[in-house]
Amino acid sequence: MSTAPAIAPEDPGGGAATRRTPLERARHVARTAAEHARRHDRDADFPVEALAALRESGLLGLTVPADHGGLGGTLTDLLDVCIELGRADMSVAMILGMHCQQVAAVTRHAAPRLRDDLLPRIGAGELYLASVTTEAGKGGHLLTAESEARGDDRGLVIDRFAPIVTGGAHADGFLITVRAPGAASPSEVSLVYADRGQLTVEPSGDWNPMGMRASHSVALRLTGTVPAHQVVGEHGSFSVIASEVFGPLAHLAWSAAWLGTAAGALSRVVRMLRSPAGRRRFDLGSELLLGRLSAARQKIDTVNALLRHTERAVRTAADLSQPRIQLLLNALKITASEQCHAAVDDLVAAVGLRDGYLKDSATGLEAALRDLRSAPLNYSNDRLHQADGRLALLDPEVRLV
């Protein structure tokens, strides 16, 4: 049986609004995101207009199965949408990608009672989900937890501090990793759903990063009690959810968002160069200019090829825990995070200080470069290389996917 992330095989039919493809919906949201991107980048606040557009467009329910009121989008749809949104605002693309990762976890691993409660609300655009997996003191280890959920006669008592929660101040619900009640070790991790109304949500500190400023990934303290049935999967089984859903969808959706940002940057540069003003200011026959454009395009096409290959491998794999699949997923994340940033850096060099480096340039390269600098840090590439070294030792035949 395949352990590919649970995303429906095809879009539903229906009326005119339903017949809009996910990509058409994404283009509408991208226009809204682009209109407000500079202000949110300047102020380091959340793209509330884009979130409203995601709700209205149905894209919050992109990966919700059609029989639960969603669009029933495929994995290809998710990647196409993240690329399109990334062309306009990388923060918005990452916000949706991470939300859809949470939706897939609910779809695949929640018990029927919880799944039947949450999925129609998500499909209707009512429920934006945030991920609470970071924790002070554990150094980015996804599969461990310091904070324990205590069970009592009312349910599960949550007292959780997370130093980074993307969009958490605006989320309607949270998927929270905690140590399972009575766990003997930090690796016995549970994933718990909490409605915002079930918690006291206290933001802590400021959000003033180099890039990804509109992700508004502030620290949060979450306290409250949730019903016992809101555990996603079995207690202590988060490692299964991580390997089947969280890891694969994170690497695929993040890479798509980064690819969209780099592709959007190249598109804006080429349009500027081809414009009448650009033709007057730039020598389009310059070997240096053409070489840098070629290098940027080569990197973007390489990432796209690896993204699509990895997508097919994930869709068809019988077991995503195989070393060769894990190596491919990690290679995608590492390659996309490095090469998309490098492609935009090529473009900055190609068009120079005025059009590549200044904040108010119409090419938007300065913001794209800052945003993409976060990509190797978003689950550290160094940590992935260490994991890949161990995985490589488990595959002496070097079986390629």
Protein Blocks (a to p, Z undefined) as FASTA:
>chain_A
ZZbdcddfbdceddfklmpcfklmmmmmmmmmmmmmmmmmmnopacfklmmmmmmnopmm
mmgcfklopaopafklmmmmmmmmmmmomklmmmmmmmmmmmmmmmmmmcfklmmmmmmm
mmnopaccdddfbcehilopakbcfbdcdddfkbpcdddddfbdghklmccbdcddddde
hiabfklccdddddfklpccddedjdddfbhmlnopacdddeddddfklpgcjehilmmm
mmmmmmmmmmmmmmmmmmmmmmmmmmmmmmmmmpmklmmmpcfkbmklmmmmmmmmmmmm
mmmmmmmmmmmmmmmpmblkbmklmmmmmmmmmmmmmmmmmmmmmmmmmnommlmmpmkl
cklmmmmmmmmmmmmmnopfklmmmmmmmmmmmmmnopaZZ
